[in-house]
Amino acid sequence: MKRVMFPSVVMSLILPIQAATAGLKVGDPAPVLTIKQWVKGEAYDLTKAKSGDVTVVEFWATWCGPCVMGIPHISEMQDHFKSKGVTFIGVSDEKSETVEKFLKRGFDSKMRYRVAIDDGGKTNAAWMKAAGQNGIPCAFVVKDGKIAWIGHPMDGMDTKVAELCGDKAYIERKDKLEAIGKRIQESAEAEKWEDFRAAMEDYLKLDPTSVQHQIALYHVLLTKLKKADDAAAHGKAFVSGTDDVDGLNTLAWVISKHGDFEGVRDLSLALSAAKKAMTITKEESSDVLDTYALVLAESGKIDEAIKAQQKAVDKCDDGDERMKRELTARLEEYKKQQKGG
């Protein structure tokens, strides 16, 4: 996956998938899970789930940006709802080698739920095609053997799971976050940046793990409120307090490349974020190596940037031709810069 797009000060909503005419619908018995391999977590037999337990089956892929962006949220839900008898399963129709490489690039600790490989598309046909769903990510919530909900995992799935579990506290917290989110949007639209800051800080008190909100606050502190010291303190606290590879990678990239930071780029912060992402991924992620090379190049360390970019090319999956071309093109650009002095 290419890095997460830099969030604007108001994060865009991910629209729910539009379903075609569906055969499989809410209230119907859940189909069988036909799995070729469980690449993470123990095998799970949906037919043997206990009465009252909830199972979430999400269809995803490593190449799907929205799928990857949703992984931390699904992991948080698995952490929260595990004690209430909820099991999350991510099903991909890719090769097991592809998914295993993806997990090794920093996502093994991030995907804290079961991950499975479809058996020749049988599960996809029984669930996705039968339900008229033609886009991923798409999730199915099952309770007592029947489909209770179908949709985009970021579009109300957590509320439905909480309702099925009787978790009123979770729903109340989400309602508070949504109310604060409205304040964030309104203050941004009105360009009332101090109000935006206050609302964002309130949001992060309830949900400090939201990477997009953390980066958006850094962006506003530095480029809108012109408070470099506050931005630096916030940025350093974020980098030291998170192991989210995508978040670290995104922060390093946008500081180095995004136009809003022209003239105020904190390349030392970008370098610390990129280095931490490198450590977490054990220098196996071509995407992180690519970002690290960019920060080095922007810092004038072109020789080191070339070495890092060459490693990014070498680590890139041979099956991802588009990414390999992109990484190689950047490597050649760095070499030109080196020759040009």
C-alpha positions as CSV (number, residue, x, y, z in Angstrom):
1,M,0.0,0.0,0.0
2,K,1.2,3.5,-0.7
3,R,1.2,5.8,2.3
4,V,-2.0,7.2,3.8
5,M,-3.1,10.4,2.1
6,F,-2.4,13.5,4.2
7,P,-5.7,14.3,6.0
8,S,-7.1,17.8,5.4
9,V,-8.1,19.6,8.6
10,V,-11.5,18.0,8.2
11,M,-11.3,14.3,7.5
12,S,-13.4,13.1,4.5
13,L,-16.1,10.5,5.2
14,I,-15.7,7.1,3.7
15,L,-18.9,6.4,1.8
16,P,-20.6,3.1,2.3
17,I,-20.5,0.5,-0.4
18,Q,-23.5,0.5,-2.7
19,A,-25.0,-3.0,-3.0
20,A,-26.6,-4.5,-6.0
21,T,-29.7,-6.6,-5.8
22,A,-28.9,-8.9,-2.9
23,G,-29.8,-12.6,-2.4
24,L,-28.1,-12.8,1.0
25,K,-29.5,-10.2,3.4
26,V,-29.9,-9.2,7.0
27,G,-31.8,-11.9,8.9
28,D,-30.6,-14.8,6.7
29,P,-28.5,-17.7,8.0
30,A,-24.8,-16.9,7.7
31,P,-23.0,-18.9,5.0
32,V,-20.1,-21.3,5.7
33,L,-16.6,-19.9,5.9
34,T,-14.5,-21.9,3.5
35,I,-10.9,-21.1,4.3
36,K,-7.8,-22.3,2.6
37,Q,-5.3,-21.1,5.3
38,W,-5.4,-19.1,8.6
39,V,-2.4,-16.9,8.3
40,K,-3.0,-15.2,11.7
41,G,-4.8,-16.6,14.7
42,E,-6.5,-19.9,15.3
43,A,-8.9,-21.5,12.9
44,Y,-12.5,-20.5,13.6
45,D,-15.6,-22.5,13.0
46,L,-18.6,-20.1,12.7
47,T,-21.1,-22.9,13.2
48,K,-19.7,-23.6,16.6
49,A,-20.0,-20.1,18.0
50,K,-21.7,-19.9,21.4
51,S,-25.2,-18.6,21.8
52,G,-25.1,-14.8,22.0
53,D,-21.6,-14.5,20.6
54,V,-21.0,-12.1,17.7
55,T,-18.7,-12.7,14.7
56,V,-17.5,-10.1,12.3
57,V,-16.3,-11.2,8.8
58,E,-14.6,-8.5,6.9
59,F,-13.5,-8.9,3.2
60,W,-10.3,-6.9,2.5
61,A,-7.0,-6.9,0.5
62,T,-3.5,-5.7,1.1
63,W,-3.7,-3.4,-2.0
64,C,-6.9,-1.7,-0.8
65,G,-6.1,1.6,0.8
66,P,-9.4,2.0,2.7
67,C,-9.0,-1.6,4.0
68,V,-5.6,-0.9,5.3
69,M,-6.7,2.4,6.8
70,G,-9.4,0.6,8.7
71,I,-7.1,-2.0,10.3
72,P,-6.3,-0.1,13.4
73,H,-10.0,0.6,14.1
74,I,-10.9,-3.0,13.7
75,S,-8.1,-4.1,16.0
76,E,-9.3,-1.6,18.6
77,M,-12.8,-3.1,18.3
78,Q,-11.4,-6.6,18.7
79,D,-9.5,-5.4,21.8
80,H,-12.5,-3.8,23.3
81,F,-15.2,-6.3,22.5
82,K,-13.2,-9.5,23.0
83,S,-14.4,-9.9,26.5
84,K,-18.0,-9.7,25.3
85,G,-17.6,-12.7,23.0
86,V,-16.9,-10.9,19.7
87,T,-14.5,-12.4,17.1
88,F,-13.2,-10.4,14.1
89,I,-12.0,-12.2,11.0
90,G,-10.3,-10.6,8.0
91,V,-10.7,-12.6,4.8
92,S,-8.6,-12.0,1.7
93,D,-8.6,-13.7,-1.7
94,E,-5.0,-13.0,-2.3
95,K,-2.1,-15.5,-2.1
96,S,-1.0,-16.4,1.4
97,E,2.5,-15.3,0.6
98,T,1.2,-11.8,-0.2
99,V,-0.7,-11.5,3.0
100,E,2.2,-12.9,5.1
101,K,4.6,-10.4,3.6
102,F,2.1,-7.6,4.4
103,L,2.0,-8.8,8.0
104,K,5.8,-8.8,8.2
105,R,6.0,-5.2,7.0
106,G,4.7,-3.9,10.4
107,F,1.1,-5.1,10.3
108,D,1.4,-8.3,12.4
109,S,1.1,-6.3,15.6
110,K,-1.4,-3.9,14.1
111,M,-3.8,-6.7,12.9
112,R,-4.9,-8.0,16.3
113,Y,-7.6,-10.3,14.9
114,R,-7.8,-13.5,12.8
115,V,-6.7,-13.3,9.2
116,A,-7.7,-15.9,6.7
117,I,-7.2,-16.8,3.0
118,D,-10.3,-17.6,1.0
119,D,-10.4,-21.1,-0.6
120,G,-10.5,-20.4,-4.3
121,G,-13.1,-17.6,-3.9
122,K,-15.7,-19.9,-2.3
123,T,-16.2,-17.7,0.8
124,N,-16.3,-14.5,-1.4
125,A,-19.0,-16.1,-3.6
126,A,-21.1,-17.3,-0.6
127,W,-21.0,-13.9,1.2
128,M,-20.0,-11.0,-1.1
129,K,-21.5,-12.0,-4.4
130,A,-24.6,-13.5,-2.7
131,A,-25.2,-10.2,-0.9
132,G,-24.7,-8.1,-4.0
133,Q,-21.5,-6.5,-2.6
134,N,-19.0,-5.5,-5.2
135,G,-16.4,-3.5,-3.3
136,I,-14.1,-3.8,-0.4
137,P,-13.8,-3.4,2.5
138,C,-17.1,-4.9,3.4
139,A,-18.1,-6.5,6.7
140,F,-20.8,-8.9,7.8
141,V,-21.9,-9.0,11.5
142,V,-23.3,-12.4,12.6
143,K,-25.1,-13.2,15.8
144,D,-26.6,-16.6,16.7
145,G,-25.9,-17.9,13.2
146,K,-27.7,-15.1,11.4
147,I,-26.6,-12.0,9.5
148,A,-27.3,-8.9,11.7
149,W,-25.6,-6.2,9.6
150,I,-23.8,-5.7,6.2
151,G,-21.8,-2.7,5.2
152,H,-18.6,-0.7,5.2
153,P,-16.7,-1.4,8.5
154,M,-16.2,2.3,9.1
155,D,-19.8,3.2,8.6
156,G,-21.5,2.3,11.8
157,M,-20.4,-1.3,12.3
158,D,-19.0,-0.6,15.7
159,T,-22.3,0.8,16.9
160,K,-24.1,-2.3,15.7
161,V,-21.6,-4.6,17.4
162,A,-22.0,-2.5,20.6
163,E,-25.8,-2.8,20.4
164,L,-25.7,-6.5,19.9
165,C,-23.4,-6.8,23.0
166,G,-25.4,-4.4,25.1
167,D,-22.4,-2.1,25.5
168,K,-24.1,1.3,26.2
169,A,-20.9,2.9,27.4
170,Y,-19.3,2.4,24.0
171,I,-22.2,4.0,22.3
172,E,-22.2,7.0,24.6
173,R,-18.5,7.5,24.0
174,K,-19.0,7.3,20.2
175,D,-21.8,9.9,20.4
176,K,-19.5,12.2,22.3
177,L,-16.8,11.8,19.6
178,E,-19.3,12.5,16.9
179,A,-20.5,15.7,18.6
180,I,-16.9,16.8,18.9
181,G,-16.2,15.9,15.3
182,K,-19.0,18.3,14.3
183,R,-17.3,21.1,16.3
184,I,-14.1,20.3,14.5
185,Q,-15.8,20.5,11.1
186,E,-17.6,23.7,11.9
187,S,-14.6,25.5,13.2
188,A,-12.5,24.4,10.2
189,E,-15.1,25.7,7.8
190,A,-15.3,29.0,9.6
191,E,-11.4,29.1,9.9
192,K,-11.7,29.6,13.7
193,W,-8.4,27.8,14.4
194,E,-8.3,28.3,18.1
195,D,-11.8,26.7,18.3
196,F,-10.5,24.0,16.1
197,R,-7.6,23.3,18.4
198,A,-9.8,23.2,21.4
199,A,-12.2,20.8,19.8
200,M,-9.4,18.6,18.5
201,E,-7.7,18.4,21.9
202,D,-11.1,17.4,23.4
203,Y,-11.4,14.7,20.7
204,L,-7.9,13.3,21.4
205,K,-8.6,13.1,25.1
206,L,-11.3,10.6,24.3
207,D,-9.4,8.9,21.4
208,P,-5.7,9.5,21.6
209,T,-5.0,6.7,19.1
210,S,-6.5,8.6,16.2
211,V,-3.6,9.2,13.9
212,Q,-5.5,11.4,11.5
213,H,-6.6,13.7,14.2
214,Q,-3.1,13.8,15.7
215,I,-1.5,14.9,12.4
216,A,-4.3,17.3,11.6
217,L,-3.7,19.1,14.9
218,Y,0.0,19.3,14.1
219,H,-0.8,20.7,10.7
220,V,-3.1,23.5,12.1
221,L,-0.7,24.4,15.0
222,L,2.1,24.9,12.6
223,T,0.5,26.3,9.4
224,K,-2.7,28.1,10.6
225,L,-2.0,29.2,14.2
226,K,1.8,29.7,13.4
227,K,2.7,28.2,16.8
228,A,5.9,26.4,15.9
229,D,6.8,25.5,19.5
230,D,3.4,24.0,20.3
231,A,3.5,22.1,17.0
232,A,7.0,20.8,17.7
233,A,5.9,19.6,21.2
234,H,2.8,18.0,19.9
235,G,4.7,16.3,17.0
236,K,7.4,15.0,19.4
237,A,4.9,13.6,21.8
238,F,3.0,11.9,19.0
239,V,6.2,10.3,17.6
240,S,7.4,9.1,21.0
241,G,4.0,7.8,22.0
242,T,2.9,5.8,19.0
243,D,4.0,2.6,17.3
244,D,1.6,3.2,14.4
245,V,3.8,2.7,11.3
246,D,1.3,4.3,8.9
247,G,1.0,7.3,11.2
248,L,4.8,7.8,11.6
249,N,5.3,7.2,7.9
250,T,2.5,9.7,7.0
251,L,3.9,12.4,9.3
252,A,7.4,12.1,7.9
253,W,6.1,12.2,4.4
254,V,3.8,15.2,4.7
255,I,6.4,17.3,6.6
256,S,8.9,16.6,3.8
257,K,6.6,17.0,0.8
258,H,3.3,18.7,1.5
259,G,3.1,22.3,0.2
260,D,1.5,23.6,3.3
261,F,4.7,23.0,5.2
262,E,6.9,25.0,2.7
263,G,9.3,27.2,4.8
264,V,8.4,25.6,8.1
265,R,9.4,22.0,7.5
266,D,10.7,20.3,10.7
267,L,12.9,17.8,9.0
268,S,14.4,16.7,12.3
269,L,10.9,15.6,13.4
270,A,10.3,13.9,10.1
271,L,13.5,12.1,10.4
272,S,12.7,10.8,13.9
273,A,9.3,9.6,12.7
274,A,10.8,7.9,9.7
275,K,13.6,6.2,11.7
276,K,11.1,4.9,14.3
277,A,8.9,3.5,11.5
278,M,12.1,1.9,10.1
279,T,12.9,0.3,13.4
280,I,9.4,-1.1,13.9
281,T,9.3,-2.6,10.4
282,K,12.9,-3.9,10.7
283,E,13.8,-2.0,7.4
284,E,11.6,-4.5,5.5
285,S,8.9,-2.1,4.3
286,S,9.6,-0.5,0.9
287,D,7.1,2.2,1.6
288,V,8.8,3.2,4.9
289,L,12.2,3.1,3.2
290,D,10.9,5.3,0.4
291,T,9.8,7.9,3.0
292,Y,13.1,7.7,4.9
293,A,14.9,8.3,1.6
294,L,12.7,11.3,0.9
295,V,13.5,12.9,4.3
296,L,17.2,12.3,3.7
297,A,17.0,13.9,0.3
298,E,15.1,16.9,1.6
299,S,17.7,17.2,4.3
300,G,20.5,17.4,1.7
301,K,21.9,13.9,2.5
302,I,21.6,12.7,-1.1
303,D,24.1,9.9,-0.8
304,E,22.3,8.3,2.1
305,A,19.0,8.9,0.3
306,I,20.2,6.9,-2.7
307,K,21.2,4.0,-0.5
308,A,17.8,4.0,1.3
309,Q,15.9,4.3,-2.0
310,Q,17.8,1.4,-3.5
311,K,16.9,-0.7,-0.6
312,A,13.2,0.4,-1.0
313,V,13.4,-0.8,-4.6
314,D,15.0,-4.1,-3.6
315,K,12.4,-4.7,-0.9
316,C,9.4,-3.9,-3.1
317,D,7.2,-6.9,-3.9
318,D,8.0,-8.0,-7.5
319,G,4.2,-8.4,-8.1
320,D,3.6,-4.7,-7.5
321,E,4.9,-3.4,-10.8
322,R,3.4,0.1,-10.4
323,M,5.0,0.6,-7.0
324,K,8.4,-0.7,-8.3
325,R,8.3,1.8,-11.2
326,E,7.5,4.6,-8.8
327,L,10.3,3.8,-6.4
328,T,12.8,3.3,-9.3
329,A,11.8,6.7,-10.8
330,R,12.6,8.4,-7.5
331,L,15.9,6.5,-7.2
332,E,16.9,7.8,-10.7
333,E,15.8,11.4,-9.7
334,Y,18.1,11.2,-6.6
335,K,21.0,10.0,-8.8
336,K,20.5,13.0,-11.1
337,Q,20.5,15.3,-8.1
338,Q,23.8,13.6,-6.9
339,K,25.4,14.2,-10.3
340,G,24.2,17.7,-10.5
341,G,25.8,18.5,-7.1
